[in-house]
Amino acid sequence: MPDATATDAAPAQHTDDYEGGLRACLEAVLMAADEPQQEADLARVLGRSAAVIGETLDLMRADYDAEQRGFELRHTARGWQYASRAVFEPVVTAFVTDGQTARLSQAAMEALAIIAYQQPVTRAQVTAIRGVNSDGVIRSLTVRGLVREDGADPESRAARLVTTELFLDKMGLDSLAQLPELAPFLPPSEALADVASAER
């Protein structure tokens, strides 16, 4: 299932037609998005004013805080985004790193191969190639030290992902030039260009 972001989706005519109304729509969009979303973009997609979107998000954040959820609705200069609550970061890290010596899952291997051969690449591009949301496996690869962020895409402003020195060490390589010839089995660069255009 391709990744959906607030800036790419078609405007929803009537958010109240959905169970839970505007709040449920905001939750669904923010869960699917791999980057923080601005109120103006969410307003355009959901057919509401930016003021109403902002008020609803503030209420949602307050409710999550009052309920002491394990996640929070975080607001930064880049926009709104769901994130694990900071106090639970040790638990999340322990879960992700549990069994560090165990083999990577098939999903993690797929994401790692895409990043290795197409880097720098954004989360949305990895998701588009795999066909499913890849945030979880990318987080796992990041915590394991195999992948890191390296700046932002100049057009979409999404974080760019690259492999690390540890990745080379684990693969027994001196440089990325020594990677096995698997690139022909991955989508051509033109396909990634189309995805990047869709992000804008």
C-alpha angles and dihedrals in degrees: 000000000000119000115261125208131184092248094053103043124097115251114271110231099205119015089181088067088073122080107262093020123222095351093055091047091052091049092050094049095045091048090053096043118092095198134048113276127222120229091237092056092047090048092053093048096045098040096239133114120270089240093057091046091051094048092049093049091050090052091048091051091049092049092050090050092048091049091049092230120185088241133050138205102241125201119199136155088277094055141257123333140160115244139167110269110259094237089062095049093104090054093048092047091049090051094048094045096042108124095013090174092054119104117268117258120255089253092052091048090052093050093044092051091050092050093045095052101034102035132180089049134150128235090248091055092050089049092048092053095045094041094226135076107278102187094109097051092042090053089050092050090048094050090048088055096241096112134033139177117259113188127299134292106260093224107036095026088222117143114265119227127215135168122258138231087259089060090056091047092051090048092047092238132139093205142356088259087075094061113124116263098267098126094096089065093056126080114276120259089255089066091055089048089056090051091049090052090051090054091062 
